[in-house]
Amino acid sequence: MLPSPVSCWFEQPVVGTVGINVDPGKRIEHLGIKIELIGLTEMFHDRGNANTFTTVVRELAIGGVLVESAQYPFDFTSAAKPYESYNGINVRVRYFIRVTISRNYSSNYVKEDDFIVQKVESPPEAVAPIKMEVGIEECLHIEFEYDKQSVHLQDVVTGKVFFLLVRIKIKHMELNLLRREHTGSGQHQLNESETLTRFELMDGAPVRGERIPIRLFLANLDLTPTYKSISNKFNVKYYLNLVLVDQEDRRYFKQQEVALWRKEIS
């Protein structure tokens, strides 16, 4: 069968061979052998209610008796793989191959192998910068800018922070990258947030007119693309969180969503 896990581009066909080993002198009586390609969205708190969005079944052999080892090729060229694989805090998008040897008087032989789907996307047509202002009246006024609101997974987040008014004793400034996972709806809605990295931009007090550059490298981080309404079950969004800490350890922050997309297979 397929080695596990296998990375697969979403347009790449899933093909391989199923090998069934029969020990010398043994035999396997069966009612048929089938293989399935399955894609589903599974909530970890409700595994019995998975949403299956892709199922393709192939018959490998009709009922009979195996007296020696055999191999059966399979080809799922036309199988739809609409979503990228995901393994989060409360939900996952899972693709797998299942082989079943049906038997009459004994339990079926069942073997599953997962494979990973990655979805390469085209660059956004227009990548506008993000410009925002934040402050406290007559105490702090800063302007920050990110060069792009959409970045690929190996990209570098660049930008700058301008201090227009500083009357608070700032101790340091950092940039955090957050991932937020929203699953379910209504009473069953779950929201999880995790900080993927913290990057110090400045250590010490800034002065009026100072400009601090931003460069955050994404390639070494454990990231996925942004997920929007996958099977109407969940969303995954990313946020840049600019944090300033004063000498009394009070924190001032401003968050901005950033869209992530996959440029190439990793």
C-alpha positions as CSV (number, residue, x, y, z in Angstrom):
1,M,0.0,0.0,0.0
2,L,0.9,3.7,0.1
3,P,3.7,4.6,2.5
4,S,2.3,6.8,5.3
5,P,2.2,9.7,5.3
6,V,2.5,10.7,1.6
7,S,2.4,14.3,0.4
8,C,0.2,14.8,-2.6
9,W,-0.5,17.9,-4.7
10,F,-4.3,18.4,-5.0
11,E,-4.2,17.9,-8.8
12,Q,-1.9,14.9,-8.6
13,P,-3.6,11.4,-9.0
14,V,-3.4,9.0,-6.2
15,V,-2.1,5.7,-7.6
16,G,-0.3,2.7,-6.1
17,T,-0.4,-1.0,-5.5
18,V,-2.1,-3.0,-2.7
19,G,0.0,-5.9,-1.6
20,I,-1.6,-8.8,0.3
21,N,0.8,-11.3,1.8
22,V,-0.3,-14.9,2.3
23,D,2.0,-17.1,4.4
24,P,3.2,-20.3,2.7
25,G,0.7,-23.1,3.3
26,K,-2.0,-20.7,4.4
27,R,-5.1,-19.4,2.5
28,I,-7.5,-16.5,2.8
29,E,-11.1,-17.1,1.9
30,H,-12.9,-13.8,1.2
31,L,-16.1,-12.3,-0.2
32,G,-14.3,-9.6,-2.1
33,I,-11.5,-7.0,-1.8
34,K,-12.2,-3.3,-2.2
35,I,-10.3,-0.1,-1.9
36,E,-11.7,3.4,-0.9
37,L,-10.3,6.9,-1.1
38,I,-11.9,9.0,1.6
39,G,-11.7,12.6,2.5
40,L,-13.4,13.9,5.6
41,T,-13.6,16.7,8.2
42,E,-13.4,15.4,11.7
43,M,-14.1,17.2,15.0
44,F,-12.0,15.8,17.8
45,H,-14.8,16.3,20.3
46,D,-17.4,14.6,18.0
47,R,-15.5,11.9,16.1
48,G,-18.7,9.9,15.5
49,N,-20.1,12.7,13.4
50,A,-17.4,13.3,10.7
51,N,-18.3,15.0,7.5
52,T,-17.2,13.0,4.5
53,F,-16.7,15.2,1.4
54,T,-15.0,12.7,-0.9
55,T,-15.6,8.9,-1.3
56,V,-14.5,6.8,-4.2
57,V,-14.7,3.0,-4.2
58,R,-12.9,0.5,-6.4
59,E,-13.4,-3.3,-6.5
60,L,-10.0,-5.0,-6.5
61,A,-11.2,-8.6,-6.6
62,I,-14.4,-10.6,-6.4
63,G,-14.9,-13.3,-3.8
64,G,-12.6,-16.3,-3.9
65,V,-9.6,-17.8,-2.2
66,L,-6.1,-16.5,-2.0
67,V,-3.5,-19.2,-1.8
68,E,-0.5,-17.0,-2.4
69,S,0.5,-13.4,-2.1
70,A,-1.0,-11.0,-4.6
71,Q,-0.8,-7.4,-5.7
72,Y,-3.5,-5.2,-7.0
73,P,-2.9,-1.8,-8.7
74,F,-5.2,1.1,-8.0
75,D,-5.8,4.5,-9.6
76,F,-7.8,7.3,-8.2
77,T,-7.1,9.9,-10.9
78,S,-10.6,11.4,-10.9
79,A,-11.0,11.6,-7.1
80,A,-11.8,15.1,-5.8
81,K,-9.4,16.6,-3.2
82,P,-10.9,20.1,-2.7
83,Y,-9.3,21.0,0.6
84,E,-5.8,21.0,1.9
85,S,-5.0,18.6,4.8
86,Y,-5.1,20.1,8.3
87,N,-4.5,18.8,11.8
88,G,-5.5,21.4,14.3
89,I,-6.5,21.7,18.0
90,N,-10.1,20.7,17.6
91,V,-10.5,19.6,14.0
92,R,-8.7,17.9,11.1
93,V,-9.1,17.5,7.4
94,R,-8.0,13.9,6.7
95,Y,-7.4,11.9,3.5
96,F,-6.8,8.2,3.6
97,I,-6.9,5.0,1.6
98,R,-8.8,2.1,3.1
99,V,-8.5,-1.5,1.9
100,T,-11.1,-4.1,3.1
101,I,-11.0,-7.8,2.7
102,S,-14.5,-9.0,3.4
103,R,-14.9,-12.4,5.1
104,N,-17.9,-14.5,5.9
105,Y,-17.3,-16.1,9.2
106,S,-14.5,-13.9,10.6
107,S,-14.0,-10.2,11.0
108,N,-13.0,-8.3,8.0
109,Y,-9.4,-7.3,7.3
110,V,-9.2,-3.5,7.2
111,K,-6.0,-1.4,6.6
112,E,-5.9,2.4,6.4
113,D,-3.1,4.6,5.2
114,D,-3.3,8.4,5.4
115,F,-1.9,10.8,2.8
116,I,-1.4,14.6,2.9
117,V,-2.9,16.9,0.3
118,Q,-1.3,20.3,-0.3
119,K,-3.0,22.9,-2.5
120,V,-0.9,25.3,-4.5
121,E,-2.5,28.6,-5.2
122,S,-1.9,31.5,-7.7
123,P,-0.6,34.8,-6.3
124,P,-3.3,37.3,-5.4
125,E,-4.0,39.7,-8.2
126,A,-3.6,42.8,-6.0
127,V,-1.6,42.9,-2.9
128,A,-2.3,46.1,-1.1
129,P,-0.3,47.3,1.9
130,I,-1.9,47.6,5.4
131,K,-1.7,51.0,7.0
132,M,-3.2,51.7,10.5
133,E,-2.9,54.2,13.3
134,V,-3.2,53.4,17.0
135,G,-2.7,55.4,20.2
136,I,-3.8,56.8,23.5
137,E,-5.0,60.4,23.5
138,E,-2.2,62.8,24.2
139,C,0.0,59.9,25.4
140,L,0.9,57.7,22.5
141,H,0.4,57.8,18.7
142,I,2.0,55.3,16.4
143,E,1.5,54.5,12.7
144,F,2.3,51.1,11.4
145,E,2.4,49.7,7.9
146,Y,2.7,46.1,6.5
147,D,3.8,45.9,2.9
148,K,1.3,43.2,2.0
149,Q,-1.9,41.9,3.4
150,S,-1.5,38.5,1.8
151,V,1.8,36.5,2.0
152,H,2.8,32.9,1.0
153,L,4.2,30.4,3.5
154,Q,7.8,31.0,2.7
155,D,7.5,34.7,2.5
156,V,8.8,37.5,4.7
157,V,6.5,39.9,6.5
158,T,7.9,43.4,6.0
159,G,6.8,46.8,7.2
160,K,7.6,49.7,9.5
161,V,6.4,51.4,12.7
162,F,6.4,55.2,13.1
163,F,6.3,56.9,16.5
164,L,4.5,60.2,16.1
165,L,3.9,60.9,19.8
166,V,5.6,59.2,22.8
167,R,4.7,60.3,26.3
168,I,4.7,56.8,27.8
169,K,7.9,55.1,28.9
170,I,8.0,52.2,26.5
171,K,10.2,49.2,27.6
172,H,10.0,47.1,24.4
173,M,7.9,46.3,21.4
174,E,7.3,42.9,19.8
175,L,5.4,41.3,16.9
176,N,3.4,38.1,17.4
177,L,1.9,35.8,14.8
178,L,-1.3,34.3,16.0
179,R,-3.4,31.4,14.6
180,R,-7.1,31.3,15.4
181,E,-9.2,28.2,14.8
182,H,-13.0,28.6,14.8
183,T,-15.0,25.3,14.8
184,G,-18.7,24.5,15.0
185,S,-21.5,26.9,15.5
186,G,-24.0,28.0,18.2
187,Q,-23.6,26.2,21.5
188,H,-21.0,23.9,20.0
189,Q,-18.7,26.7,18.7
190,L,-15.1,26.5,19.9
191,N,-12.5,29.2,19.4
192,E,-8.8,28.5,20.0
193,S,-5.9,30.9,19.7
194,E,-2.2,30.1,19.8
195,T,0.9,32.2,19.5
196,L,3.2,30.8,16.9
197,T,6.1,33.1,17.3
198,R,7.2,36.2,19.2
199,F,9.7,38.5,17.5
200,E,11.2,41.5,19.3
201,L,11.2,44.6,17.2
202,M,12.6,47.1,19.8
203,D,14.3,47.0,23.2
204,G,14.3,50.4,24.9
205,A,12.3,53.6,24.8
206,P,11.6,55.1,21.4
207,V,11.6,58.8,20.7
208,R,9.2,60.9,18.6
209,G,9.9,60.5,14.9
210,E,11.7,57.2,15.2
211,R,11.0,54.5,12.6
212,I,11.4,50.8,13.4
213,P,11.6,48.3,10.5
214,I,9.7,45.0,10.5
215,R,11.0,41.7,9.1
216,L,9.4,38.5,10.1
217,F,10.5,35.3,8.3
218,L,7.8,32.7,7.9
219,A,9.7,29.8,6.2
220,N,10.7,28.1,9.5
221,L,7.3,28.4,11.1
222,D,4.7,25.6,11.3
223,L,2.1,27.3,9.1
224,T,-0.9,26.3,6.9
225,P,-2.8,28.4,4.4
226,T,-5.8,30.4,5.6
227,Y,-8.9,28.2,5.7
228,K,-12.3,29.7,5.0
229,S,-15.5,27.8,5.8
230,I,-14.1,24.3,5.1
231,S,-17.2,22.0,4.7
232,N,-19.1,24.7,6.7
233,K,-17.3,23.3,9.8
234,F,-14.3,25.5,10.6
235,N,-12.1,28.5,9.7
236,V,-8.4,29.1,10.4
237,K,-7.1,32.7,10.3
238,Y,-3.8,34.3,11.1
239,Y,-3.2,37.7,12.8
240,L,-0.2,39.9,13.2
241,N,-0.3,41.3,16.8
242,L,1.9,44.4,17.5
243,V,2.5,44.7,21.2
244,L,4.1,47.5,23.2
245,V,5.0,47.1,26.9
246,D,5.7,50.0,29.2
247,Q,7.9,50.1,32.2
248,E,4.9,49.2,34.5
249,D,4.3,46.1,32.3
250,R,1.1,47.4,30.8
251,R,0.5,46.1,27.4
252,Y,-0.8,48.0,24.4
253,F,-1.6,46.0,21.2
254,K,-3.2,46.1,17.8
255,Q,-4.1,43.1,15.7
256,Q,-4.4,42.8,12.0
257,E,-5.5,39.8,10.0
258,V,-3.1,38.5,7.3
259,A,-4.0,36.0,4.6
260,L,-1.6,33.0,4.0
261,W,-1.4,31.0,0.9
262,R,0.7,28.1,-0.5
263,K,3.1,29.0,-3.3
264,E,4.7,25.5,-3.7
265,I,4.7,22.0,-2.3
266,S,6.7,21.7,0.9
